[in-house]
Amino acid sequence: MRKLTGAVFQSLDGVMQAPGGPEEDPSGGFRFGGWVQPLWGEEMGPFEQLIMGEYDLLLGRRTYDIFAAYWPDNLDNPIGEKFQRINKYVLTHSIEPLGWENSSRLSGDTAEAVAELKRTEGRDLLIQGSSTLYPPLLSARLIDRLILMTFPILLVQGKRIFDRSVDPGALKLVDHFVSNTGVVITTYEPAGDVKTGTFETKPPSEATLELREKMKAGAW
Protein backbone atom coordinates (compact mmCIF):
# COMPACT_ATOMS: atom_id res chain seq x y z
CA MET A 1 0.00 0.00 0.00
CA ARG A 2 1.42 3.37 -1.01
CA LYS A 3 1.47 6.09 1.64
CA LEU A 4 0.03 9.52 0.81
CA THR A 5 1.48 12.76 2.22
CA GLY A 6 0.01 16.21 1.81
CA ALA A 7 2.47 19.11 2.18
CA VAL A 8 0.82 22.52 2.44
CA PHE A 9 2.13 26.07 2.50
CA GLN A 10 -0.51 28.08 4.35
CA SER A 11 -0.93 31.48 5.96
CA LEU A 12 -1.83 31.82 9.64
CA ASP A 13 -5.49 32.07 8.62
CA GLY A 14 -5.30 28.99 6.39
CA VAL A 15 -4.92 30.44 2.87
CA MET A 16 -2.70 28.38 0.57
CA GLN A 17 -3.25 30.04 -2.81
CA ALA A 18 -0.31 31.05 -5.05
CA PRO A 19 2.62 30.79 -2.63
CA GLY A 20 5.26 30.71 -5.37
CA GLY A 21 4.90 33.94 -7.35
CA PRO A 22 2.71 36.94 -8.23
CA GLU A 23 1.33 35.40 -11.45
CA GLU A 24 1.01 31.83 -10.23
CA ASP A 25 -2.74 31.78 -9.53
CA PRO A 26 -4.61 35.12 -9.52
CA SER A 27 -8.04 33.45 -9.73
CA GLY A 28 -10.73 35.04 -7.60
CA GLY A 29 -8.82 38.31 -7.67
CA PHE A 30 -6.06 36.99 -5.40
CA ARG A 31 -3.39 39.69 -5.19
CA PHE A 32 -0.75 38.35 -2.81
CA GLY A 33 0.86 35.69 -5.03
CA GLY A 34 4.41 34.92 -3.94
CA TRP A 35 3.81 35.44 -0.22
CA VAL A 36 6.08 32.53 0.78
CA GLN A 37 9.38 33.82 -0.65
CA PRO A 38 10.03 36.71 1.80
CA LEU A 39 9.48 34.31 4.72
CA TRP A 40 11.49 31.36 3.41
CA GLY A 41 14.04 30.33 6.04
CA GLU A 42 17.65 29.18 5.79
CA GLU A 43 16.47 25.78 6.98
CA MET A 44 12.97 24.40 6.43
CA GLY A 45 13.48 21.12 8.28
CA PRO A 46 10.99 18.37 7.41
CA PHE A 47 9.95 19.96 4.12
CA GLU A 48 13.50 19.94 2.74
CA GLN A 49 13.84 16.27 3.65
CA LEU A 50 10.47 15.48 2.11
CA ILE A 51 10.86 17.34 -1.18
CA MET A 52 14.28 15.82 -1.86
CA GLY A 53 13.07 12.29 -1.07
CA GLU A 54 11.52 9.72 -3.40
CA TYR A 55 7.82 9.93 -4.30
CA ASP A 56 5.35 10.32 -7.13
CA LEU A 57 3.15 13.43 -7.38
CA LEU A 58 -0.61 13.49 -6.95
CA LEU A 59 -2.04 16.72 -8.37
CA GLY A 60 -5.23 18.52 -9.23
CA ARG A 61 -5.50 19.76 -12.81
CA ARG A 62 -4.80 23.44 -12.12
CA THR A 63 -1.67 22.73 -10.10
CA TYR A 64 -0.59 20.27 -12.79
CA ASP A 65 -0.97 22.95 -15.47
CA ILE A 66 1.08 25.42 -13.39
CA PHE A 67 3.83 22.87 -12.78
CA ALA A 68 3.85 21.58 -16.38
CA ALA A 69 4.32 25.12 -17.69
CA TYR A 70 7.14 25.94 -15.27
CA TRP A 71 9.27 22.96 -14.26
CA PRO A 72 10.31 21.54 -17.69
CA ASP A 73 12.10 24.85 -18.30
CA ASN A 74 13.88 24.64 -14.93
CA LEU A 75 15.60 21.26 -15.08
CA ASP A 76 18.80 22.77 -13.66
CA ASN A 77 16.91 22.95 -10.35
CA PRO A 78 17.08 19.60 -8.46
CA ILE A 79 13.35 19.78 -7.84
CA GLY A 80 12.68 20.39 -11.53
CA GLU A 81 14.82 17.41 -12.50
CA LYS A 82 12.97 15.24 -9.98
CA PHE A 83 9.52 16.37 -11.08
CA GLN A 84 10.45 15.66 -14.70
CA ARG A 85 11.52 12.12 -13.89
CA ILE A 86 8.83 10.90 -11.49
CA ASN A 87 5.23 9.92 -12.22
CA LYS A 88 2.55 12.60 -12.08
CA TYR A 89 -0.99 11.40 -11.32
CA VAL A 90 -3.59 14.03 -12.19
CA LEU A 91 -7.18 14.07 -10.98
CA THR A 92 -9.14 15.79 -13.73
CA HIS A 93 -12.45 15.77 -15.57
CA SER A 94 -10.88 17.59 -18.52
CA ILE A 95 -10.27 15.73 -21.77
CA GLU A 96 -7.31 17.94 -22.66
CA PRO A 97 -4.13 15.85 -23.06
CA LEU A 98 -1.47 15.72 -20.36
CA GLY A 99 1.63 16.79 -22.26
CA TRP A 100 4.20 16.57 -19.48
CA GLU A 101 6.08 13.28 -19.67
CA ASN A 102 5.28 10.55 -17.14
CA SER A 103 1.80 11.98 -16.53
CA SER A 104 -1.30 9.84 -16.01
CA ARG A 105 -4.95 10.81 -15.75
CA LEU A 106 -7.18 9.76 -12.84
CA SER A 107 -10.90 10.28 -13.31
CA GLY A 108 -14.13 9.60 -11.49
CA ASP A 109 -14.72 10.01 -7.77
CA THR A 110 -11.63 11.53 -6.15
CA ALA A 111 -11.57 9.34 -3.05
CA GLU A 112 -12.22 6.13 -4.99
CA ALA A 113 -9.57 6.93 -7.61
CA VAL A 114 -6.92 7.71 -4.98
CA ALA A 115 -7.80 4.67 -2.87
CA GLU A 116 -7.29 2.49 -5.96
CA LEU A 117 -4.00 4.23 -6.77
CA LYS A 118 -2.72 3.68 -3.24
CA ARG A 119 -3.31 -0.06 -3.66
CA THR A 120 -0.95 -0.23 -6.66
CA GLU A 121 2.78 -0.88 -6.61
CA GLY A 122 5.09 2.12 -6.71
CA ARG A 123 6.59 5.00 -4.80
CA ASP A 124 4.70 6.79 -2.03
CA LEU A 125 2.61 9.77 -3.12
CA LEU A 126 2.95 13.50 -2.41
CA ILE A 127 0.34 16.22 -2.93
CA GLN A 128 1.65 19.67 -3.79
CA GLY A 129 -0.78 22.58 -4.14
CA SER A 130 -4.08 21.09 -5.35
CA SER A 131 -6.41 22.59 -2.73
CA THR A 132 -9.49 20.81 -4.14
CA LEU A 133 -8.07 17.36 -3.36
CA TYR A 134 -7.92 17.81 0.40
CA PRO A 135 -11.59 17.89 1.46
CA PRO A 136 -12.53 14.52 -0.10
CA LEU A 137 -9.23 12.85 0.79
CA LEU A 138 -9.24 14.07 4.40
CA SER A 139 -12.88 13.05 4.77
CA ALA A 140 -12.09 9.57 3.43
CA ARG A 141 -9.00 9.42 5.69
CA LEU A 142 -6.76 8.61 2.77
CA ILE A 143 -3.99 11.05 3.73
CA ASP A 144 -1.47 9.22 5.89
CA ARG A 145 0.61 12.26 6.82
CA LEU A 146 -0.21 15.97 6.68
CA ILE A 147 2.63 18.49 6.81
CA LEU A 148 1.44 22.05 7.43
CA MET A 149 3.93 24.87 6.89
CA THR A 150 2.25 27.83 8.55
CA PHE A 151 3.72 31.22 7.67
CA PRO A 152 3.29 34.22 10.01
CA ILE A 153 1.08 36.23 7.68
CA LEU A 154 -2.66 36.93 7.31
CA LEU A 155 -4.06 36.78 3.76
CA VAL A 156 -7.80 36.82 4.62
CA GLN A 157 -9.05 35.66 1.21
CA GLY A 158 -7.97 32.80 -1.04
CA LYS A 159 -8.10 29.04 -1.48
CA ARG A 160 -7.94 26.82 1.59
CA ILE A 161 -7.73 23.08 2.24
CA PHE A 162 -10.03 23.17 5.27
CA ASP A 163 -13.64 24.11 4.68
CA ARG A 164 -17.08 22.94 5.75
CA SER A 165 -17.01 20.07 3.28
CA VAL A 166 -14.32 18.26 5.32
CA ASP A 167 -15.67 15.63 7.70
CA PRO A 168 -14.56 15.96 11.35
CA GLY A 169 -11.59 13.87 12.45
CA ALA A 170 -8.74 13.85 14.96
CA LEU A 171 -5.05 14.27 14.17
CA LYS A 172 -1.92 13.36 16.13
CA LEU A 173 1.12 15.63 16.13
CA VAL A 174 4.21 13.55 15.30
CA ASP A 175 6.82 16.24 14.55
CA HIS A 176 7.33 20.00 14.67
CA PHE A 177 9.96 22.50 13.56
CA VAL A 178 10.24 26.30 13.62
CA SER A 179 12.34 28.09 10.98
CA ASN A 180 14.47 31.15 11.68
CA THR A 181 11.77 33.26 9.96
CA GLY A 182 8.97 31.99 12.19
CA VAL A 183 7.46 29.38 9.88
CA VAL A 184 5.93 26.62 12.02
CA ILE A 185 6.14 23.21 10.34
CA THR A 186 3.89 20.63 11.98
CA THR A 187 3.45 17.02 10.91
CA TYR A 188 0.25 15.15 11.69
CA GLU A 189 -1.11 11.65 11.26
CA PRO A 190 -4.77 10.57 11.43
CA ALA A 191 -6.01 9.71 14.93
CA GLY A 192 -9.57 8.48 14.41
CA ASP A 193 -12.75 10.24 15.44
CA VAL A 194 -13.07 13.49 17.38
CA LYS A 195 -13.27 12.88 21.13
CA THR A 196 -15.05 15.27 23.45
CA GLY A 197 -15.01 15.90 27.20
CA THR A 198 -15.85 18.50 29.82
CA PHE A 199 -14.04 20.57 32.44
CA GLU A 200 -17.12 20.66 34.67
CA THR A 201 -16.41 19.33 38.16
CA LYS A 202 -19.89 19.71 39.66
CA PRO A 203 -23.51 19.73 38.47
CA PRO A 204 -24.48 22.75 36.34
CA SER A 205 -26.07 25.75 38.03
CA GLU A 206 -29.67 26.81 37.47
CA ALA A 207 -28.43 29.70 35.31
CA THR A 208 -26.45 27.28 33.15
CA LEU A 209 -29.45 24.96 32.78
CA GLU A 210 -31.68 27.87 31.78
CA LEU A 211 -29.11 28.99 29.20
CA ARG A 212 -28.93 25.49 27.75
CA GLU A 213 -32.72 25.43 27.37
CA LYS A 214 -32.54 28.71 25.47
CA MET A 215 -29.88 27.20 23.20
CA LYS A 216 -32.07 24.15 22.47
CA ALA A 217 -35.02 26.42 21.69
CA GLY A 218 -32.91 28.58 19.37
CA ALA A 219 -33.58 31.67 21.51
CA TRP A 220 -29.95 32.40 22.38
C-alpha positions as CSV (number, residue, x, y, z in Angstrom):
1,M,0.0,0.0,0.0
2,R,1.4,3.4,-1.0
3,K,1.5,6.1,1.6
4,L,0.0,9.5,0.8
5,T,1.5,12.8,2.2
6,G,0.0,16.2,1.8
7,A,2.5,19.1,2.2
8,V,0.8,22.5,2.4
9,F,2.1,26.1,2.5
10,Q,-0.5,28.1,4.3
11,S,-0.9,31.5,6.0
12,L,-1.8,31.8,9.6
13,D,-5.5,32.1,8.6
14,G,-5.3,29.0,6.4
15,V,-4.9,30.4,2.9
16,M,-2.7,28.4,0.6
17,Q,-3.2,30.0,-2.8
18,A,-0.3,31.0,-5.0
19,P,2.6,30.8,-2.6
20,G,5.3,30.7,-5.4
21,G,4.9,33.9,-7.4
22,P,2.7,36.9,-8.2
23,E,1.3,35.4,-11.4
24,E,1.0,31.8,-10.2
25,D,-2.7,31.8,-9.5
26,P,-4.6,35.1,-9.5
27,S,-8.0,33.5,-9.7
28,G,-10.7,35.0,-7.6
29,G,-8.8,38.3,-7.7
30,F,-6.1,37.0,-5.4
31,R,-3.4,39.7,-5.2
32,F,-0.7,38.3,-2.8
33,G,0.9,35.7,-5.0
34,G,4.4,34.9,-3.9
35,W,3.8,35.4,-0.2
36,V,6.1,32.5,0.8
37,Q,9.4,33.8,-0.7
38,P,10.0,36.7,1.8
39,L,9.5,34.3,4.7
40,W,11.5,31.4,3.4
41,G,14.0,30.3,6.0
42,E,17.6,29.2,5.8
43,E,16.5,25.8,7.0
44,M,13.0,24.4,6.4
45,G,13.5,21.1,8.3
46,P,11.0,18.4,7.4
47,F,10.0,20.0,4.1
48,E,13.5,19.9,2.7
49,Q,13.8,16.3,3.7
50,L,10.5,15.5,2.1
51,I,10.9,17.3,-1.2
52,M,14.3,15.8,-1.9
53,G,13.1,12.3,-1.1
54,E,11.5,9.7,-3.4
55,Y,7.8,9.9,-4.3
56,D,5.3,10.3,-7.1
57,L,3.2,13.4,-7.4
58,L,-0.6,13.5,-7.0
59,L,-2.0,16.7,-8.4
60,G,-5.2,18.5,-9.2
61,R,-5.5,19.8,-12.8
62,R,-4.8,23.4,-12.1
63,T,-1.7,22.7,-10.1
64,Y,-0.6,20.3,-12.8
65,D,-1.0,22.9,-15.5
66,I,1.1,25.4,-13.4
67,F,3.8,22.9,-12.8
68,A,3.8,21.6,-16.4
69,A,4.3,25.1,-17.7
70,Y,7.1,25.9,-15.3
71,W,9.3,23.0,-14.3
72,P,10.3,21.5,-17.7
73,D,12.1,24.9,-18.3
74,N,13.9,24.6,-14.9
75,L,15.6,21.3,-15.1
76,D,18.8,22.8,-13.7
77,N,16.9,22.9,-10.4
78,P,17.1,19.6,-8.5
79,I,13.3,19.8,-7.8
80,G,12.7,20.4,-11.5
81,E,14.8,17.4,-12.5
82,K,13.0,15.2,-10.0
83,F,9.5,16.4,-11.1
84,Q,10.5,15.7,-14.7
85,R,11.5,12.1,-13.9
86,I,8.8,10.9,-11.5
87,N,5.2,9.9,-12.2
88,K,2.5,12.6,-12.1
89,Y,-1.0,11.4,-11.3
90,V,-3.6,14.0,-12.2
91,L,-7.2,14.1,-11.0
92,T,-9.1,15.8,-13.7
93,H,-12.4,15.8,-15.6
94,S,-10.9,17.6,-18.5
95,I,-10.3,15.7,-21.8
96,E,-7.3,17.9,-22.7
97,P,-4.1,15.9,-23.1
98,L,-1.5,15.7,-20.4
99,G,1.6,16.8,-22.3
100,W,4.2,16.6,-19.5
101,E,6.1,13.3,-19.7
102,N,5.3,10.5,-17.1
103,S,1.8,12.0,-16.5
104,S,-1.3,9.8,-16.0
105,R,-4.9,10.8,-15.7
106,L,-7.2,9.8,-12.8
107,S,-10.9,10.3,-13.3
108,G,-14.1,9.6,-11.5
109,D,-14.7,10.0,-7.8
110,T,-11.6,11.5,-6.2
111,A,-11.6,9.3,-3.1
112,E,-12.2,6.1,-5.0
113,A,-9.6,6.9,-7.6
114,V,-6.9,7.7,-5.0
115,A,-7.8,4.7,-2.9
116,E,-7.3,2.5,-6.0
117,L,-4.0,4.2,-6.8
118,K,-2.7,3.7,-3.2
119,R,-3.3,-0.1,-3.7
120,T,-1.0,-0.2,-6.7
121,E,2.8,-0.9,-6.6
122,G,5.1,2.1,-6.7
123,R,6.6,5.0,-4.8
124,D,4.7,6.8,-2.0
125,L,2.6,9.8,-3.1
126,L,3.0,13.5,-2.4
127,I,0.3,16.2,-2.9
128,Q,1.6,19.7,-3.8
129,G,-0.8,22.6,-4.1
130,S,-4.1,21.1,-5.3
131,S,-6.4,22.6,-2.7
132,T,-9.5,20.8,-4.1
133,L,-8.1,17.4,-3.4
134,Y,-7.9,17.8,0.4
135,P,-11.6,17.9,1.5
136,P,-12.5,14.5,-0.1
137,L,-9.2,12.8,0.8
138,L,-9.2,14.1,4.4
139,S,-12.9,13.1,4.8
140,A,-12.1,9.6,3.4
141,R,-9.0,9.4,5.7
142,L,-6.8,8.6,2.8
143,I,-4.0,11.1,3.7
144,D,-1.5,9.2,5.9
145,R,0.6,12.3,6.8
146,L,-0.2,16.0,6.7
147,I,2.6,18.5,6.8
148,L,1.4,22.0,7.4
149,M,3.9,24.9,6.9
150,T,2.3,27.8,8.6
151,F,3.7,31.2,7.7
152,P,3.3,34.2,10.0
153,I,1.1,36.2,7.7
154,L,-2.7,36.9,7.3
155,L,-4.1,36.8,3.8
156,V,-7.8,36.8,4.6
157,Q,-9.1,35.7,1.2
158,G,-8.0,32.8,-1.0
159,K,-8.1,29.0,-1.5
160,R,-7.9,26.8,1.6
161,I,-7.7,23.1,2.2
162,F,-10.0,23.2,5.3
163,D,-13.6,24.1,4.7
164,R,-17.1,22.9,5.8
165,S,-17.0,20.1,3.3
166,V,-14.3,18.3,5.3
167,D,-15.7,15.6,7.7
168,P,-14.6,16.0,11.3
169,G,-11.6,13.9,12.5
170,A,-8.7,13.8,15.0
171,L,-5.0,14.3,14.2
172,K,-1.9,13.4,16.1
173,L,1.1,15.6,16.1
174,V,4.2,13.6,15.3
175,D,6.8,16.2,14.5
176,H,7.3,20.0,14.7
177,F,10.0,22.5,13.6
178,V,10.2,26.3,13.6
179,S,12.3,28.1,11.0
180,N,14.5,31.2,11.7
181,T,11.8,33.3,10.0
182,G,9.0,32.0,12.2
183,V,7.5,29.4,9.9
184,V,5.9,26.6,12.0
185,I,6.1,23.2,10.3
186,T,3.9,20.6,12.0
187,T,3.4,17.0,10.9
188,Y,0.2,15.1,11.7
189,E,-1.1,11.6,11.3
190,P,-4.8,10.6,11.4
191,A,-6.0,9.7,14.9
192,G,-9.6,8.5,14.4
193,D,-12.7,10.2,15.4
194,V,-13.1,13.5,17.4
195,K,-13.3,12.9,21.1
196,T,-15.1,15.3,23.5
197,G,-15.0,15.9,27.2
198,T,-15.9,18.5,29.8
199,F,-14.0,20.6,32.4
200,E,-17.1,20.7,34.7
201,T,-16.4,19.3,38.2
202,K,-19.9,19.7,39.7
203,P,-23.5,19.7,38.5
204,P,-24.5,22.8,36.3
205,S,-26.1,25.8,38.0
206,E,-29.7,26.8,37.5
207,A,-28.4,29.7,35.3
208,T,-26.4,27.3,33.2
209,L,-29.4,25.0,32.8
210,E,-31.7,27.9,31.8
211,L,-29.1,29.0,29.2
212,R,-28.9,25.5,27.8
213,E,-32.7,25.4,27.4
214,K,-32.5,28.7,25.5
215,M,-29.9,27.2,23.2
216,K,-32.1,24.2,22.5
217,A,-35.0,26.4,21.7
218,G,-32.9,28.6,19.4
219,A,-33.6,31.7,21.5
220,W,-30.0,32.4,22.4
